[in-house]
Amino acid sequence: MDFRWGMIADYAPLFVEGVQMTIIITLVAVVFGTLIGLFMGMARLADAPHGLSRYLVRYLVRMPAGAYVTFFRGTPLFVQILLVHFALMPLLIHPVDGLVVNGDIARDIRQNYGAFISGLLALTLNAGAYITEIFRAGIQSIDKGQMEAARSLGLSYGQTMKFVIVPQAFRRMLPPLGNEAIMLLKDSSLVSAIGLAELAFAARTVAGVYSRYWEPYLTISFIYLALTMLMAWGISRLEKKLQIGAR
Amino acid sequence: MKNTRRTLLAGMLLSVFAVAGCGKKAEEPAASAASDAAPAVAQVAEYVVGTDASYAPFEFQNDQSQIVGFDIEVLSAVADKGGFKVKFVNTPWEGMFATLGQGDRDILSSAITITDERKQSMDFSEPYFEARQLIAVGKGVTDVKTFQDLKNKKVAVQTGTTGDEVVQKLLGKTSSSIKRFESMPLALKELETGGVDAAVGDNGVVINYVKNNPQHGMTTVEDLQSFAPEYYGFAVKKGNQELLAKVNAGIKAIKADGTYDQIFNKYFGTK
């Protein structure tokens, strides 16, 4: 088989920019997804002791959080990306009749950052749904006695969560969080469908021009592999660092 | 307890073997029957045709999910005259050309422009349609009169099309102002929602989309100087002279007897 690596070299800047974009959207989506996960995870576990407030918490906090997780975990990410970019975004930001932004600013935003915003939003919301469940599992895995002990020492619910439960839970959550981050890095390739110039977009461009598939897709495979391995290494470092001294 | 479980397991294993054995026995006569019958059926060769059915009016799926369109009717007529059968299979544009070499498809009929680059990896029939690139611009964009005016604009194209190629020549191979989409309708949708200033694609498809979405106020800009005419051809695997000859004979025949003009008028009005 003859490989024509020259065609990759011709488009090298596209691949370099693609790697940068892939890393940026992955990192931002992981960070914001974790924030979403933290609050949504606690929202899913929220409860109140008394009659009326119990109803309010159930219908205004727990159920919306549950619905969010159900939707974003139950529909394909690819569909979510198309939905956000071609339906939700034009509704909110549109030069003629955008609900939030319109006029020339809207045109500007859409042209320069449209695909970036849509892609990032879809990835973040999707990651947030999975991370919500990771947080929920992490918090639930902490012995009930911890909560009871902290509360009986006079800490409020918020303080208990902040100083006792979440720090312990976070340590247990690291492996699944790392898993999610790696999944997200790979899934970010789907964003090329809306024309965002990330890594898979570079390969699609080259494949489209030359009608050759080995070189571009093999190239990005190795780049994705290198990135995920790097990520796995970083996460295992973090796990070791946060480990409790040998028991 | 232990004994029962073992007997059960043995029974299960036995029954699996029994089923597998039966399967094999039953298959053999069927297979040989099929190979006996094959020559009788295959008197008229049937070819699998790849087409990206998201490119109205050339190829698209109608509401009964049948693949229809100009290319489909032309090739069907060609097959009639050329003495073969065709079966259309919806095939994504990205990666379509690879299906010829892999033998998944015998013919490609998908508004494919004949280019020297593509000729290196496949063979083309005689041209059956003349097309040109056309620029579509969004509502309120008035400063685009020629292709050159797109120089500092954001442009949407379909990945790997001739539109993609010409825009790359104008804006640079790795320009971030080019936004590529999997299909032409998605590229035009991006234009419609204000994500780009313009889209470039084959005239037939662009005109069809703009005409069918009048509420968005898109207009088209023709530039006869910048865009050379392009010719669509049916593609076959490189070296498949036998099939190519049949297709070419069919094209010649439908052009001669007026069938081609009839189909053309149906889709594009009189010349």
Interface residues (C-beta under 8 A of the other chain):
Chain A: D10 Y11 A12 P13 L14 E17 F86 M89 P90 H94 P95 V96 A106 R107 R110 Q111 G114 A115 A193 I194 G195 A197 F201 R204 T205 A207 G208 V209 Y210 S211 Y213
Chain B: E94 G95 F97 A98 E117 R118 S121 G138 K139 G140 K154 A156 T159 G160 T161 D164 E165 Q168 K173 T174 S176 K179 R180 F181 E182 L186 K189 E190 T193 G194 G195 V196 D197
